[in-house]
Amino acid sequence: MSDMDRTRFEAIVAAYGADPRRWPEVERAAAEAFGRSDAAAARLLDEEWAFDALLLSHMVAPPSAALAASIVALHPRARVWTRARIGWSALLLALTGAAGVAAGSAATAAALTIATPAIDARETGTAFGDLAEAEIGR
């Protein structure tokens, strides 16, 4: 963008401050030239430099020890995993696995005890047709 007008210059300075290093690179040269050539733009830059200096001079004090302690006191304690808790968890996991094995074994045993009709050796029918007729037709 080679053309710079007052509205765009003011928008750049308002958004990025007075330091040209923070301005968009594609508009930086045009904005710097406009700031040098326009008296109102130069005054705006002076005001923004003062404002930037004010913002940069502000320092936040570190929190006091009492404030840090009160924040820590409000936080619930983390649950500690003791050996007993881990032991109980392992035992319950093992019992759950054993119950699954027992249920699977019982289901398999029940399925195997279901009476199935005996296979007759004289039965010649298959899913593909009657084998006896195929032998005779040969």
C-alpha positions, 0 to 999 in steps of 0.5 A: 500500500503506497498511499497513506491518508490521515484516517489510516495513519491514525488507525495504525498509530491507535492500534500499534502505538508510536513505535514504527517497528510494531506497525504492519511491514507493508504499510510501515514506509508509507506511514513513516513518510506520512508522519514526517510530512504531516504536522497533525500526524507528527503531533499525534506521534508525539502524544502516542510516544508519551502514552507508550512511555506511560504504559511501559513505565507501569510496573505491577508489584509482586503479590504479598506472602499473605495473598499467596498464602490465602490463595493456596489455602483456598485450593483443595488439597490433592488426594494422595495415592497411598499404598493402601489405595493403590492396593485396593484399586488393584484388588478390585481390578483383579476381582472384576477380571475374575468375574468376567472370566467366570461369566464367560466360562458360564456362558460357554458351558451353558451354550455347550449343554444345549442339545443338538440333534444327532446327525444322521449319516443317511442324510444327503441334503446339503445347502447345495442340493441333494448329494444322493440325486447327484450320485445317481445322475452321474 
